[in-house]
Amino acid sequence: MASQIRLLAVAAMAGMASAAAPAAATGAAAVAAKEAANKADDLNEQFYNYIFIVLASLIAALTIWRVVIESVKYVRTLTCLNNDTQRYFATPSSAFASLKKHVLYAPIFGKRHNREFQLSAAVNVGTLPTRFQLMFLLSYFATNVIFCVADISYGQPLTVVCTQIRNRSGILAVANMIPLFIMAARNNPLINWLNLSFDTFNLLHRWVGRIVVLEAVAHTVAWTVSKVSTSGWAAVGASITGSPLIMWGFIGTVSFVVISIQASSLLRHAFYETFKYLHIALAILAIIGLWFHLKIAGVPQMKLLYGVIALWVLERTVRIIILLYRNVGKGGSKTLVEALPGNAVRITVDLPRPWTFKPGQHAYLYMPSFGLFTSHPFTVAWSEETENPEGEKLAMNRQDVLAMKKTSLSFIVRARTGFTNTLFKKAEAAPSGRLYTKCYAEGPYGGMHMMHSYGTVMMFAGGVGITHQVPHVRDLVAGYANGVVAARKIVLVWIIQSPEHLEWIRPWMTSILAMDKRRDVLRIMLFVSRPRSTKEIHSPSATVQMFPGRPNIDTLMDIEMENQVGAMGVSVCGGGSLSDDVRRAVRMRQHAGNIDFVEEAFSW
């Protein structure tokens, strides 16, 4: 009996040992899985932090670059105020000239950069970035790819690999929405801090948006592959319709994909007004889907989405405040629209408050009679300070003086399609080709590239691009007369199709030609590409000359460089073909003289 009891005890102990073994194994596996999950979470957090580190480092580098460049320009301006030869600054730095020629100013291939790939009069497929822009875009894209796939446990089961890729791509998609929304803003503070144009940030916005879409798609695909491998395709459909977490995530991903399709250059240019409203609606839908997806999942990336929403709301609020401040009160803004020869209109807006205007700035105009919620950017061609006729009290201080002044802004708008064509048609049909309407101006924006530090300034304009150059001409001539700029040679080259286009700026050019010491510093060359007869071509004076045909950019630049005074600044505003020709000419002469290039463009 005792032996039997001992046998039963041994058997019980053996059974307990055998039962404890798998339990211990299961517990160890659970601990290992938890440790692996924690490690994966830590890596995910590190990688989305790396995105912000990369962006912050880039901003810091560009800020240092901006400080150095602006310091050089400031010192050069002060040094050259009383120096008519400025020989020291005319000599180029070989290393910096090579950098500008092969990187900063260089197109990807050949000379094509701003010239659009046109399919029809209304449809094109966009432009090419510069070599430096392409290098940045490829680097940032590669960085995101590496962050999505690095340190993934590829030896693990498929579901584990898919889970890691799903988490990583989803986190990076949300993280990239911060720079995506910053770059889309008109009031983006980085524009002025880094001296980068809205056009450049618009390009970056489009490509960062594509990265966000790809990461959202990768996030969804990784989840789908994992789900199919364990439960089949039926479970995918059931999850989308039955799980709020998956349903809202699916809505967000679909919204991102539709945005990428409708924001393609082909559709964006062909149906811009439709694109703009649909783009905003889809972005809101994507944020709503992402909000519920992250909230239900309970992940820490929700705080990033708070940041995205805060940025969007803040930027829109600032726009509204600027719009109200510029246009409301003291009688409001008054607008005159005049039809001009060559299918153009002149818009003159009298604002109720003074506007501190700088050359090269633009404003967004809202005209409810021609488009209730639409706004379009136009360069300010001229601005004047006028006394407020309603202000009859005696000015006692600076605030009273400012209160008695009103700013008048003028824009030249060429009729194309849509809004601009409607505006021209209505102005043309009005009595005497003039009509008064309500217009609200939002701004100012831009005006970053001042030309004060250059001893020689060449400005090229094509057609309505003259609106950008006229304020610079007035600013430089006045600065020369007052001895506050380095400019000693100012050359304006304007290419127009017909002499009747001169009417666009005739009153302003008359004012410039009457300015003190204008003949000492300014020369104007007008090129009429499609003259009806040679009788239309006549030069009023030695400093204002008119020529038939198109200019030879290389010849004009060589002539100015033979007697170059100081550093040379070359600016262009016009069609893509003209901009690319001027860019190529500047690049080819980088080692012949100290030349900087500024291209004013607005892509949409």
C-alpha positions in Angstrom: 0.0 0.0 0.0 2.8 2.4 0.9 4.5 1.6 -2.4 1.3 2.4 -4.3 1.0 5.7 -2.6 4.6 6.5 -3.4 4.0 5.6 -7.1 0.9 7.9 -7.2 2.9 10.8 -5.6 5.7 10.4 -8.2 3.1 10.3 -11.0 1.4 13.5 -9.7 4.7 15.3 -9.4 5.6 14.3 -12.9 2.2 15.5 -14.2 2.6 18.8 -12.4 6.1 19.2 -13.9 4.8 18.3 -17.4 2.0 20.8 -17.0 4.3 23.5 -15.7 6.7 23.2 -18.6 4.4 24.5 -21.4 3.0 27.1 -19.0 6.6 28.4 -18.4 7.3 28.3 -22.1 4.2 30.2 -22.8 5.0 32.8 -20.2 8.5 33.2 -21.6 7.2 33.7 -25.1 4.7 36.3 -23.8 7.5 38.2 -22.1 9.7 38.0 -25.2 6.8 39.2 -27.4 6.1 42.1 -25.0 9.8 43.1 -25.0 9.9 42.9 -28.8 6.7 45.1 -29.0 8.2 47.6 -26.6 11.4 47.7 -28.6 9.5 48.2 -31.8 7.5 51.0 -30.2 10.7 52.7 -29.1 12.1 52.5 -32.6 8.9 53.9 -34.1 9.1 56.8 -31.7 12.7 57.4 -32.5 12.1 57.4 -36.3 9.3 59.9 -36.2 11.4 62.1 -33.9 14.2 61.7 -36.5 11.9 63.3 -39.1 11.6 66.4 -37.0 15.4 66.4 -36.3 16.1 66.3 -40.0 13.7 69.2 -40.7 15.0 71.2 -37.8 18.6 70.7 -38.9 17.7 71.8 -42.4 15.9 74.9 -41.1 19.0 75.7 -38.9 21.3 75.3 -41.9 19.2 77.5 -44.1 18.9 80.1 -41.4 22.7 80.3 -41.1 22.9 80.5 -44.9 20.4 83.4 -44.8 22.2 85.3 -42.1 25.5 85.0 -44.0 24.1 86.0 -47.3 22.2 89.0 -45.8 25.2 90.1 -43.9 27.3 90.1 -47.0 24.7 92.1 -48.9 24.4 94.6 -46.0 28.2 95.1 -45.8 28.4 95.4 -49.6 25.6 98.1 -49.6 27.3 100.2 -46.9 30.7 99.8 -48.6 29.5 100.8 -52.0 27.3 103.9 -51.1 30.2 106.3 -52.0 32.1 104.0 -54.4 31.3 104.4 -58.1 33.6 101.6 -59.3 33.1 98.9 -56.7 35.8 96.7 -58.3 36.3 94.5 -55.4 32.7 93.2 -55.5 32.8 92.6 -59.3 35.2 89.7 -59.0 33.6 86.3 -58.4 34.5 83.7 -55.9 35.5 80.6 -57.9 34.1 78.1 -55.4 30.8 80.0 -54.9 30.4 80.6 -58.6 30.7 76.8 -59.3 28.2 76.1 -56.6 25.7 78.5 -58.1 26.4 77.3 -61.7 26.1 73.6 -61.0 23.8 73.3 -58.0 21.8 76.4 -56.9 20.8 77.8 -60.3 21.1 74.6 -62.3 18.0 72.9 -63.9 18.0 69.1 -63.8 18.9 68.7 -67.4 19.9 71.3 -70.1 18.2 74.6 -69.4 14.5 73.7 -68.9 13.1 74.6 -65.5 10.2 77.1 -65.5 8.9 76.5 -69.0 5.8 74.4 -68.6 5.1 71.2 -70.4 2.0 72.5 -72.3 -0.6 70.1 -73.7 -3.1 72.9 -74.7 -3.8 76.5 -74.0 -5.4 75.6 -70.7 -3.7 72.3 -69.8 -0.1 71.7 -68.8 1.6 69.1 -66.7 3.8 71.4 -64.7 7.5 72.3 -64.6 10.7 70.7 -63.5 12.5 71.5 -60.2 16.0 72.8 -60.0 18.9 70.5 -59.4 19.1 71.6 -55.7 15.4 71.1 -55.2 15.6 67.6 -56.7 18.5 66.7 -54.5 16.5 67.7 -51.4 13.3 66.0 -52.5 15.2 62.7 -53.3 17.0 62.9 -50.0 13.9 63.5 -48.0 12.0 60.7 -49.9 14.9 58.3 -49.3 15.0 59.3 -45.6 11.3 58.4 -45.2 11.8 55.1 -47.0 14.7 54.2 -44.7 12.7 55.1 -41.6 9.9 52.9 -42.8 11.9 49.8 -43.4 15.0 50.0 -41.2 15.4 47.7 -38.2 12.3 45.6 -39.1 12.5 42.0 -37.9 12.2 40.4 -41.3 13.0 36.9 -39.9 9.8 37.0 -37.9 6.4 35.7 -39.1 4.7 37.7 -41.9 2.1 39.1 -39.5 4.8 40.5 -37.2 6.7 42.1 -40.1 3.5 43.6 -41.5 2.6 45.0 -38.1 5.9 46.7 -37.7 5.8 48.2 -41.2 2.1 49.2 -40.6 3.0 51.1 -37.4 6.1 52.7 -38.8 4.5 54.0 -42.0 1.4 55.2 -40.1 3.4 57.2 -37.6 5.5 58.8 -40.3 2.5 59.7 -42.3 1.0 61.7 -39.4 4.4 63.2 -38.5 4.9 64.5 -42.1 1.5 66.2 -42.0 3.1 68.9 -39.8 5.5 70.2 -42.5 2.8 69.5 -45.1 0.4 72.0 -43.6 3.1 74.5 -42.8 4.3 74.6 -46.4 0.8 75.1 -47.7 0.2 78.3 -45.6 0.4 81.7 -47.2 1.5 83.0 -43.8 4.2 80.4 -43.4 6.8 82.1 -41.2 9.6 80.1 -42.8 9.1 82.1 -46.0 10.6 85.3 -44.5 13.0 83.5 -42.1 14.7 81.5 -44.8 14.1 83.9 -47.7 12.5 81.1 -49.7 9.6 82.0 -52.0 6.0 80.7 -51.6 6.6 79.1 -55.0 9.3 76.9 -53.5 7.3 75.9 -50.5 4.4 75.2 -52.8 6.6 72.7 -54.7 7.7 71.1 -51.4 4.1 71.0 -50.2 3.1 69.0 -53.2 5.9 66.5 -52.9 5.6 66.1 -49.1 1.9 65.5 -49.7 2.8 62.6 -52.1 5.1 61.1 -49.4 2.2 61.3 -46.9 -0.1 59.5 -49.4 2.4 56.8 -50.1 2.9 56.2 -46.4 -0.8 56.1 -45.7 -1.2 53.5 -48.6 1.7 51.5 -47.2 0.1 51.6 -43.7 -3.2 50.3 -45.2 -1.6 47.7 -47.4 0.5 46.3 -44.5 -2.6 45.9 -42.4 -4.5 44.2 -45.3 -1.7 41.7 -46.0 -1.6 40.8 -42.4 -5.3 40.4 -42.2 -5.6 38.3 -45.4 -2.8 36.0 -44.3 -4.6 35.2 -41.0 -8.3 35.5 -41.8 -8.8 35.9 -45.6 -10.3 38.6 -47.7 -13.7 38.3 -46.2 -12.3 39.5 -42.9 -10.9 42.6 -44.6 -14.4 43.7 -45.8 -16.0 42.8 -42.5 -13.4 44.9 -40.6 -13.9 47.9 -42.9 -17.7 47.9 -42.4 -17.8 46.6 -38.9 -14.9 48.1 -37.0 -14.9 51.9 -36.4 -11.2 51.9 -36.1 -10.6 50.3 -39.5 -13.5 52.2 -41.1 -12.2 55.7 -40.2 -8.7 54.7 -41.2 -10.0 53.5 -44.6 -11.9 56.8 -45.1 -8.7 58.7 -44.3 -6.6 56.7 -46.7 -9.1 56.9 -49.6 -9.3 60.7 -49.0 -5.5 61.0 -49.3 -5.5 58.9 -52.5 -8.2 61.0 -54.1 -6.4 64.2 -53.1 -3.2 62.9 -54.9 -5.2 62.2 -58.1 -7.2 65.5 -58.2 -4.1 67.5 -57.3 -2.1 66.2 -60.2 -0.9 69.0 -62.5 -3.0 67.9 -65.4 -6.3 68.3 -63.4 -5.2 71.1 -61.2 -4.4 73.4 -64.1 -7.4 72.4 -66.2 -10.0 72.9 -63.4 -8.2 75.1 -60.8 -11.3 76.6 -59.1 -12.9 73.1 -58.8 -9.6 71.7 -57.6 -9.2 74.3 -54.9 -12.6 73.7 -53.2 -12.4 69.9 -53.6 -8.8 69.9 -52.2 -9.9 71.7 -49.1 -13.0 69.5 -48.6 -10.9 66.3 -49.1 -8.3 67.5 -46.7 -10.9 68.1 -44.0 -12.4 64.7 -44.6 -8.9 63.1 -44.3 -8.3 64.9 -41.0 -11.7 63.8 -39.7 -11.0 60.1 -40.7 -7.6 60.3 -39.1 -8.9 61.9 -36.0 -11.3 59.1 -35.2 -8.8 56.4 -36.3 -6.1 57.7 -33.9 -8.6 58.4 -31.1 -10.1 54.9 -31.2 -6.6 53.4 -31.4 -5.5 55.4 -28.4 -2.0 56.1 -29.8 0.2 59.0 -28.8 0.4 60.4 -32.3 -3.0 62.1 -31.6 -1.0 65.0 -30.2 0.6 65.5 -33.7 -2.8 65.7 -35.2 -3.7 68.4 -32.7 -0.7 70.3 -34.0 -1.9 69.9 -37.6 -5.4 71.2 -36.8 -4.0 74.1 -34.7 -1.7 75.1 -37.6 -4.6 75.1 -40.1 -7.0 77.0 -37.8 -4.3 79.6 -36.8 -3.3 80.3 -40.4 -6.9 80.7 -41.5 -7.6 83.0 -38.5 -4.6 85.2 -39.4 -5.8 85.5 -43.0 -9.2 86.7 -41.8 -7.7 89.2 -39.4 -5.4 90.6 -42.1 -8.3 90.8 -44.5 -10.5 92.7 -42.0 -7.7 95.0 -40.9 -6.8 95.9 -44.5 -10.3 96.5 -45.8 -12.8 97.2 -43.1 -13.4 100.6 -41.4 -12.8 104.2 -42.5 -15.2 103.8 -45.4 -13.8 100.5 -46.5 -11.8 99.7 -49.7 -12.9 101.1 -53.1 -11.9 99.5 -56.4 -11.7 100.7 -60.0 -11.3 98.2 -62.8 -10.2 99.6 -66.2 -10.1 97.7 -69.5 -6.8 98.1 -71.3 -5.5 97.2 -74.7 -4.1 93.7 -75.1 -6.8 91.9 -73.1 -5.8 93.3 -69.8 -7.3 95.3 -66.9 -5.9 97.7 -64.4 -7.2 97.2 -60.9 -6.8 100.1 -58.5 -7.7 99.4 -54.8 -8.0 102.3 -52.4 -7.4 100.8 -48.9 -8.7 102.5 -45.8 -5.3 102.1 -44.0 -1.7 102.7 -45.0 0.3 99.7 -46.3 4.0 99.7 -46.0 4.8 98.5 -49.5 8.0 96.8 -50.7 8.9 96.1 -54.3 8.1 92.6 -55.4 5.2 92.1 -53.1 1.8 90.6 -54.1 -1.7 90.4 -52.6 -4.6 88.1 -52.9 -7.7 89.8 -54.2 -11.2 88.8 -53.3 -13.9 90.1 -55.7 -17.3 88.8 -54.5 -19.1 90.0 -57.7 -16.8 87.7 -59.9 -16.3 84.8 -57.5 -17.8 84.7 -54.0 -15.1 82.8 -52.1 -12.3 82.9 -54.7 -9.0 84.7 -54.1 -6.2 85.2 -56.7 -2.6 86.4 -56.2 -1.4 89.4 -58.2 1.8 91.4 -58.1 1.5 95.0 -56.8 2.6 97.1 -59.8 2.3 100.5 -58.2 1.4 102.0 -54.8 0.8 105.5 -53.7 0.1 107.2 -50.4 -2.8 109.7 -50.6 -4.4 112.0 -48.1 -7.7 110.8 -46.7 -10.2 113.4 -47.9 -12.4 112.7 -44.9 -9.6 113.5 -42.4 -10.0 117.3 -41.7 -8.4 117.5 -38.3 -5.0 118.8 -37.7 -2.3 116.1 -37.2 -0.8 116.3 -33.7 1.3 113.1 -33.7 2.6 110.3 -35.9 -0.6 108.3 -35.3 -2.7 111.2 -36.6 -0.5 111.5 -39.7 -0.9 107.8 -40.4 -4.7 107.9 -39.8 -5.0 110.7 -42.4 -3.2 108.6 -45.1 -4.7 106.0 -47.4 -2.8 103.5 -49.6 -3.7 103.0 -53.2 -2.6 99.7 -54.8 -2.6 99.0 -58.6 -2.5 95.7 -60.3 -2.3 94.7 -64.0 -4.2 91.5 -64.8 -3.9 89.8 -68.2 -7.1 87.9 -69.3 -6.5 84.2 -69.5 -9.4 81.9 -68.6 -11.9 81.7 -65.8 -11.9 84.6 -63.3 -9.5 86.9 -65.2 -11.3 86.5 -68.5 -14.7 87.3 -66.8 -13.2 90.3 -65.2 -11.8 91.7 -68.5 -15.1 91.0 -70.4 -17.2 92.9 -67.8 -14.8 95.8 -67.7 -14.7 96.0 -71.5 -18.5 96.0 -71.7 -18.8 98.8 -69.0 -19.2 102.5 -70.1 -15.8 103.9 -71.0 -14.3 100.6 -70.1 -14.4 101.4 -66.4 -16.3 99.9 -63.6 -16.4 100.2 -59.8 -16.7 97.1 -57.7 -16.0 95.7 -54.2 -12.6 94.2 -53.7 -10.7 93.0 -50.6 -7.0 92.8 -50.6 -5.1 90.3 -48.4 -1.4 90.8 -47.9 1.3 91.9 -48.3 3.2 88.8 -49.2 6.7 88.4 -50.7 9.1 91.2 -51.4 12.1 89.3 -50.2 14.6 89.9 -53.0 15.7 93.6 -52.8 18.4 94.7 -55.2 20.0 97.5 -53.1 23.4 95.8 -52.8 24.2 95.4 -56.5 26.2 98.0 -58.5 24.7 96.7 -61.7 21.1 95.6 -61.9 19.5 93.9 -65.0 15.8 93.3 -64.9 14.0 91.2 -67.5 10.2 91.2 -67.9 8.0 89.4 -70.3 4.4 90.7 -70.8 2.6 91.3 -67.6 5.8 90.3 -65.7 6.6 94.1 -65.9 4.4 94.5 -62.8 7.1 92.9 -60.7 10.0 95.0 -62.1 8.4 98.5 -62.1 8.4 98.9 -58.3 12.0 97.8 -58.2 13.0 100.4 -60.9 11.3 103.2 -58.9 12.9 102.0 -55.7 16.4 101.8 -57.2 16.2 105.2 -59.0 15.0 106.9 -55.8 17.7 105.1 -53.8 20.4 106.3 -56.2 19.2 109.9 -56.1 19.2 109.7 -52.3 22.5 107.9 -52.1 21.2 104.8 -50.1 21.8 102.0 -52.7 24.8 100.6 -54.4 23.2 100.7 -57.9 25.1 102.7 -60.5 23.6 100.9 -63.6 20.0 99.9 -63.9 18.8 98.2 -67.1 15.2 97.2 -67.7 14.5 94.9 -70.6 10.8 94.4 -71.4 9.5 92.1 -74.1 5.9 92.8 -75.3 3.9 91.5 -78.3 2.5 94.9 -79.4 3.2 98.6 -78.6 -0.3 98.9 -77.3 0.9 97.0 -74.2 2.8 100.1 -73.2 -0.5 101.5 -72.0 -0.5 99.1 -69.1 2.2 101.1 -67.3 2.3 104.4 -69.2 1.3 106.6 -66.2 3.8 104.9 -63.8 6.6 104.9 -66.3 6.0 108.6 -66.9 6.5 109.2 -63.2 9.7 107.2 -63.2 11.1 109.0 -66.2 10.5 112.3 -64.4 12.4 111.2 -61.3 15.6 113.1 -60.2 18.8 111.7 -61.7 17.0 109.0 -63.6 19.0 109.6 -66.8 22.3 109.0 -64.9 21.4 105.5 -63.9 18.4 104.0 -65.8 18.2 102.6 -69.3 15.1 101.0 -70.7 15.0 98.6 -73.7 11.6 97.6 -75.2 11.4 94.6 -77.5 8.2 94.3 -79.6 8.0 90.6 -80.7 5.0 91.0 -83.1 5.0 94.6 -84.5 2.4 95.3 -87.2 4.8 97.6 -89.0 8.3 99.2 -88.6 6.6 102.6 -88.0 5.5 101.4 -84.6 9.1 101.0 -83.6 10.7 104.3 -82.5 13.1 105.2 -79.7 12.0 108.2 -77.7 15.6 108.9 -76.4 19.0 107.4 -75.9 17.9 106.0 -72.5 14.6 104.6 -73.7 15.0 102.5 -76.8 12.6 100.3 -78.8 13.6 97.3 -81.0 11.6 94.8 -83.1 11.8 91.1 -82.4 13.0 89.3 -79.3 16.2 90.2 -77.4 19.5 88.2 -77.5 19.9 87.7 -73.8 23.6 86.7 -74.1 24.5 89.8 -76.1 22.7 92.1 -73.7 24.4 90.6 -70.7 27.8 90.6 -72.3 27.5 94.3 -73.0 26.7 95.1 -69.4 29.4 92.9 -68.1 32.1 94.7 -70.1 31.7 97.7 -67.9 30.2 95.9 -64.9 30.0 98.0 -61.7 30.3 96.0 -58.5 28.2 92.8 -58.0 25.6 92.2 -60.7 22.0 91.3 -59.8 19.8 89.7 -62.6 16.1 89.4 -62.1 13.5 87.9 -64.4 9.7 87.8 -64.3 7.9 86.4 -67.3 7.1 83.3 -69.2 8.9 80.1 -68.5 10.9 80.2 -71.8 12.3 83.7 -71.0 13.1 82.8 -67.4 15.0 79.7 -68.6 17.0 81.7 -71.1 18.0 84.3 -68.6 18.9 81.5 -66.1 21.1 79.8 -68.6 22.9 83.1 -69.5 23.6 83.8 -65.9 24.9 80.3 -65.2 27.3 80.4 -68.2 28.8 83.7 -66.9 29.3 82.8 -63.3 33.1 82.7 -63.6 33.3 85.9 -65.7 31.8 88.2 -63.0 30.0 88.2 -59.7 26.4 87.6 -60.8 23.4 86.6 -58.7 20.1 85.4 -60.2 16.6 86.0 -58.9 13.6 84.3 -60.6 10.1 85.5 -59.7 7.5 82.8 -60.5 4.2 81.6 -59.1 3.3 78.0 -59.7 -0.1 76.7 -58.9 
